[in-house]
Amino acid sequence: MFVPTPDQIDMEYHFMDAFDNYEREITARWIVQLCQEKGDWMPFTKPEIDKYHLSKTGKPFYFNGIVAPEYGIEERGHLFHIGMKFVARLPIQARAVCDGVGL
């Protein structure tokens, strides 16, 4: 099964209708950007994403309801884990799809 890396997510456009509302879609973008910096779909802490978001915007980070089974983000202990349901909702670059299937 092809699983795209964070760098293979298409960040050019808004994640329209991917997470059921605008606020969660913006939240998802920030999570992807953090994972792009980390280089993988690594678990992260609330202080970690707060620090990242604050450094880029000067504003606090809000999850906006994205931590839920249907969106593929799960909190275990103090870590937020990214699951396949999250990744499957994201727009993948066409090049990544072709590479993933050997084209």
C-alpha positions as CSV (number, residue, x, y, z in Angstrom):
1,M,0.0,0.0,0.0
2,F,1.3,3.4,-1.0
3,V,1.6,5.8,2.0
4,P,2.7,9.3,1.0
5,T,5.3,11.1,3.1
6,P,4.5,14.6,4.4
7,D,6.6,16.1,1.6
8,Q,4.4,14.5,-1.0
9,I,1.3,16.3,0.2
10,D,0.1,19.1,-2.2
11,M,0.2,22.3,-0.1
12,E,-0.5,24.6,-3.0
13,Y,-4.2,24.8,-2.4
14,H,-6.6,24.7,0.5
15,F,-7.7,21.2,1.7
16,M,-11.2,21.9,0.4
17,D,-13.8,19.6,2.0
18,A,-11.2,17.2,3.3
19,F,-12.0,17.7,7.0
20,D,-15.6,18.9,6.9
21,N,-15.0,22.5,7.7
22,Y,-12.6,25.3,7.0
23,E,-11.2,25.5,10.5
24,R,-10.2,21.8,10.7
25,E,-8.7,22.1,7.1
26,I,-6.5,24.9,8.3
27,T,-5.5,22.9,11.4
28,A,-4.7,19.9,9.1
29,R,-2.3,22.2,7.1
30,W,-0.4,23.2,10.2
31,I,-0.1,19.5,11.2
32,V,1.2,18.6,7.8
33,Q,3.7,21.5,7.8
34,L,5.0,20.4,11.2
35,C,5.4,16.9,9.9
36,Q,7.2,18.2,6.8
37,E,9.7,19.9,9.0
38,K,10.1,16.7,11.1
39,G,10.4,14.6,7.9
40,D,7.8,12.0,8.7
41,W,4.3,11.4,10.2
42,M,5.8,11.5,13.7
43,P,3.7,11.9,16.9
44,F,3.8,15.4,18.4
45,T,3.0,17.1,21.6
46,K,0.7,20.1,22.2
47,P,3.6,22.2,23.3
48,E,5.6,21.2,20.2
49,I,2.8,22.3,17.8
50,D,2.1,25.4,19.9
51,K,5.7,26.5,19.6
52,Y,5.8,25.8,15.8
53,H,2.5,27.6,15.2
54,L,3.5,30.6,17.4
55,S,6.8,30.9,15.6
56,K,5.1,31.2,12.3
57,T,2.0,33.2,13.2
58,G,2.4,34.8,16.6
59,K,-0.9,33.2,17.5
60,P,-1.9,30.1,19.6
61,F,-2.7,26.8,17.9
62,Y,-6.2,25.3,18.1
63,F,-7.1,21.7,17.2
64,N,-10.6,22.8,16.1
65,G,-12.1,19.3,16.6
66,I,-9.6,17.5,14.4
67,V,-8.5,15.1,17.2
68,A,-11.1,12.5,16.6
69,P,-11.2,9.0,15.2
70,E,-13.0,10.0,12.0
71,Y,-10.2,12.5,11.2
72,G,-7.3,10.1,12.0
73,I,-5.7,12.1,14.8
74,E,-5.6,10.3,18.2
75,E,-4.3,11.5,21.5
76,R,-2.5,8.9,23.6
77,G,-0.9,10.2,26.8
78,H,0.6,13.5,25.8
79,L,1.3,12.6,22.2
80,F,-0.9,13.2,19.2
81,H,-0.6,10.4,16.6
82,I,-1.4,10.7,12.9
83,G,-3.2,7.7,11.4
84,M,-4.0,6.6,7.9
85,K,-7.5,8.2,8.0
86,F,-5.8,11.6,8.3
87,V,-3.3,11.0,5.5
88,A,-6.0,9.5,3.2
89,R,-7.9,12.8,3.4
90,L,-5.0,14.9,2.1
91,P,-4.3,15.9,-1.5
92,I,-1.3,14.1,-2.8
93,Q,1.0,15.5,-5.5
94,A,0.5,13.8,-8.8
95,R,4.2,13.0,-9.0
96,A,4.1,11.2,-5.7
97,V,1.2,9.0,-6.9
98,C,3.1,8.1,-10.1
99,D,6.2,7.3,-8.1
100,G,4.2,5.3,-5.6
101,V,2.8,3.0,-8.2
102,G,6.0,2.7,-10.2
103,L,5.1,4.9,-13.2
